[in-house]
Amino acid sequence: MKKKISPMTRKSFVTYGLLVLAFIAVEILLNTGNISSMMKGLLVPICVYSILAVSLNLTVGILGELSLGQAGFMCIGAYSSAIFSNMVKETITEPMIRFPLAILVGGIFAAIFGLLIGIPVLRLRGDYLAIVTLAFGEIIKNVFAALYIGYDSAGLHISLKSQGDLKLAADGKMVINGALGISGTPNDSTFEIAAVILLITVIIAYNFVNSRTGRAVMSIRDNRIAAESVGLNITKYKLITFGLTAFLAGIAGVLYSHNFYSLQASKFDYNMSILVLVFVVLGGIGSIRGSIIAASVLTLLPELLRSVNKYRMLMYAIVLIVMMICTSNATIRGFFVRNAQKFISLFKKNKAQPEAVKEGE
């Protein structure tokens, strides 16, 4: 007797397959030269925003808590990995060794801050949690914008005032130059690496949802009192989810920082957190595949509409409104689901007809 595949497992494998097909299609376009330079420049950001959307969906969709601290965790991952890469690029010259280490550094530092922030913050719920996590992101951004770090033969020098306070020796080098940020970071991010990390992120997310921990987290989301009454440690499962979200956001920050020569903290403002939340909401709260689609479409759309620059943001806003109505309205969603099922049933009937003819012979 064959073991029946669960709908969630089937959905996860469909998502993996779609990601692999998309990767193959883009690689063919790249190798044949049928993709513009503008589109090439968007490939890594699309993967970065998709990772951010999937990671935030674990907190917003699976845990059911509204967090606006993604930009802060992304900033920590971006800066910590960029500092690491700049300090070791002369000793570890091989990018395939240096970059994986930078990914680990960025992810781990972001996860540590996620856990440290999560311990006091996760006692809050709803709007209060959103406001505190948003404030955390702004604090992180402003701290890095005011930070000066350099190193010389005497060691590491840190200041929050000015570059002159570091008092570097003649052989000294700047790592972080305040509001000017970090420059000279190795350009190790490629579309291939970003696509692989996105696939790994999706695998982690689906396995987390299908795991015992994931089911406990969803039970807390559905009924906190009932979950607590059967002995579930609410704080523990919240911290696990928050830490995993921060870890994945930190990795997205690593890809982001190693895709540009220079990096400024001003890029990680509250607009970044709101944008990622828009991806999650438009893709469907709790839908991992939807988060990837929304992040890809909304990253590409402003650039595709650049030819009609005068009405670009108007058309972008209209698309946002239409997508919001379609994803939030149960009647419209049901219409698309029913028609998709009818479309799939046509293929099943066509496949069954030849088999019936063969049996008749």
N, C-alpha and C positions, 0 to 999 in steps of 0.2 A: 504494500500500500504506500503510495507516494505521500510524502509530507507536504501539506498545503503551505504555500508561500503566503506570508502575511501581507496585507496591503501596504504597510509601511516599508517592508523590505523590497517589495516590487517598486514602490515609488522611489526608494533610494537608488536602486540599480538603474532605473530610467534616467534619473538625474546624472549618475556617473556616465552613462552612455551618451547623454546629450552634451556633457562637458567634453568628453573625448572627441566626439564628432565635431564640435565647435573648434577644438584645438587643431584637429587635422585640417579642417577647412581653412582656418587662418594660416596655418603653416604652408598649405598649397598656394594660397594667395601671396604670401611673403616670398616664397621661392620662385614663383612665376612673375613677380614684379607687378602684380595686379592690385596693389594696395598703396594708397597715397602716403606721403610722409606724415601728414596730419594724423591719419588713422594709426600709423605705426607708433606715433607718440602717445596715443590713447590706450594702447594695449595693456601696458603695465598698470596705469591708473584704473582701468576697468577691473582688473584682477584685485587691486588693492581695495577698491570700494566694495567689491563683491564679498571679500573676506570680512571687511568691517560690518557689512549688512548681515551676513550669516552669523557672525559672533554676537552682534547686538540682539539678533532674534532669539538667541538662547536665553537672554535676560528678559526681554520684552515679551516674546511669544511663548517660551517654555516655562519660565519662572513667573511671568505675569507682573513684573515690576518695571516701572518706567525709569530708565537710566539715560542721562545725557552726558556721560563722562567719557564717551568713546574717543573724542579728540584728545583728552588728557592722557589716556593710556597709549594712544597712537603716538603722541608727542614724546612720552617716556621711552617707548620702543625705538622711535626714530633717533632721538638724541643719544641714548646710551649706546646703540649700535654704531652710530656715526663716530662717536668718540672712540670706541673700540677700534673701528676700522682705520681711522686716521692715525692712531697711536701705534698700530701694528703693521701698517701697510708696507713699511720698509723692511720689516723682519719676516712677515708672512706674505710673500709676494704672489703666491698661488691663489687666485680668486676662489677656486673650488674648495679650498680649505678655509680661507678667511671668511667667506660669506656665510657658510653654514654656522660658523662660530658666532658671527655677528647676529644671525637670526636667533640663536639660542640666548645670547646676551640680551637682546631687545625683548624677546618674549618673556624671559625669566624676570627681568627687572619690572616689566609692566605687570606681571602676575603678582609679584611681591607687593607692589603698590596697591594693586587691586584688593589683595587680602587685607592689607593694613587699613585701607580706606573702608573696606567692606565691614570690618568688625564693628565700628561705631555707626556707620551710615545705614546698614541694612536693618537696623532697628526701626527705621522710618519706612513709610509706605506712601505710595501714590505721588501726589504733587510735591510733598515734602522731600521725598527721595530724589525726584527729578531736579529740584532746585539745588539741593546739596551737591549732587554729582555734577551739575552744570557749574557750580561755584568751584568745585575741585578742579575741573578742566581749565577754568580761567586762572586759577592760582598757579597751576603747573605751567601754563603758557607764559605768565608774567614772570615767574621765577627764572625760567630758561632765557627769557628776553633780557633779564638783568644780570645774567651770569657770565663771568669771565673766567675761563680756565686756560692755563698754559702749562708747559712742562719744559724742564731743562735738566742739566746734569744733577741738580740738587733735588729733583723730584717734581711733584705736582703742585701748582700754585692756583688758588681759587680766590676770587673776589666778587663781591656784589656791588662794587662802586665804579671802578673804571679799569681800563687796561693797564694804566700806569701803576696801579697798586699791586700788580702781580710781581713787579721787580724781577723780570726774567733776565737770565744771563745772556751772553752774546749768542750762545748756541740754543737759546730757547725758542719754542714754537707755540703759537696760539692754537688752541683747540676750539674753544667757544669764544666768540668776540661780541658778547652782549646782544643787542638787537640785530646786529649783522649776521648772527648765527654761526653756522659752521660752513666752511668752504673747503673744497679739495677732497670730498668724500669719494672713494672709488665707485665708479659707475658699474657696480656688479649686478644690478637687477636687470634681468632679461625677461622677455615674454614667456619663454619656455620654463624658466624657474618659477615665475609668478603663477603660471598655469598649473604647475605641479603642486605648488603650495596651496592654491585654491582648491584643487581636487582633494588634497589631504585634509584641508579645513572642513570640506563638505563631508568627508568620510568620518572625521572626528565628531562633527555635529550630529549626523544620523546615528552613529553608534552611541553617542551620549543620550540621545532621545530614546533609543530602544533599550538602553541599559536599565538595570535596577535603580540606579541613581536618578536617571532621567524620569522614570515612572514615579519615583518619590517626589521629584521636583514638580511634576505636573499635578500630582495629588495635592501638593501644597498650594499650587496656583488655583485649583478648582475649589478646594475647601480646606482652608488653613486649620480651622478648629478640629475638623474630623481627622486630618493628618496628624495633628498634635496629640489627639486622643488615643491613637494607635501606637504612639511612642516614637514618631519620627522627630529627629532633631532638626527643627526649622532652621536655626542659625547655621548649622553645619552644611546643609544642602544649599542654602542660599550662598554661602561663601564659596562652595565648590563651583557653582554656576558663575558667580561673579568673577572668581579667579580665572576660570577658563575663558570667559569673555574678554578679560583684560589681557590674557596671554595671547590670544588670537589677534586682538587689536594691536598689541605690541609688535607682532610679526608683520602685520600690515604696515605699521610705521617703518619697520626695517626696509621693506620693499620700496616704500615711498622715499625714504631718505637716500637710498642707494641708486635711485633713478634720476637724481638731480645733482649737479655739481655743488650747488649751495643750498642751505636749508635755514629757514628763519622760523622762529617760534610763532610769529604772527599768523602763519598758515593754519595753525591748529586752534582757531578760535571757536566760539560757540556755533558759528555758522556750519562748521564741519560736522559737529554733533547733530545739529538739526537736519542737515542733509542726509546723514546716515539713517536717522530716524524716519525720514521721508521714504527712503528706499524700503525700509522694513514695512511701513504702513501700506505703501502702494503695492508692494509685492505680496501682501497678505501676512498678517501677524501670525507667526508660527509656521509659515511656509518657507522652507529653506530654498527650494527651487525658485519660488517667487521673488525672494530677496535678490538672487543672482540676476534674474531677468530684469527686475526694476533698476538695479544698480547699473547694469549694462546699457539699458535703453536710455536712462536719464543722464548717463555720462556721455553717450554718443550724441544725444539729441541737440544740445546747444551748438555743437560743432557742425552737425549736419545742416542746421538751420542758419549757419553763418552767411550763406549766400543771400538770405533775406534778412540782413542784419537789422533793418528798421523794425521788423515785426517779430524778431527772433524770440524775445522774452515773452511777448504776448502769446505766440503759438506754444511756447514751452509751458506757460501757465494753463492754457486751454487743455493741453495734453494731460497735465497733472490733475486737473479737475475731472476730466473724463475718466482717467484711470482710477481716481478715488471713488467716483460714483460706481464704476463697474466692479471694483473689488469689495466695496462695502454694502452693496445692494444684493440681498439674497435672491431676489427674483431674476436679476440679470445674470448672476453667477449660475443659478439653476438652468437658465436658458442655454448658456455656453456649455455646461456639463451635459445636458440632454442631447444637444446637437453633436457634441464630440463623441458621445456614446453611440449615436446613430451612425456617425461616420466610421467608427471602429467596427460596428456590427456589419457594415457593408463588406469590409474586407474578410470578416469571418465567414459570411455567406458565400463569397466568391471562392474562398479556400475550401469550403465544404462541398461545393458543387462538383469539382473534378473528382473528389474522393468518392462521391455517390455514383458518378458515371463509371468509375473504375470498378466499383463493387458490382454494378449492373452487368458489366461485361463478363 
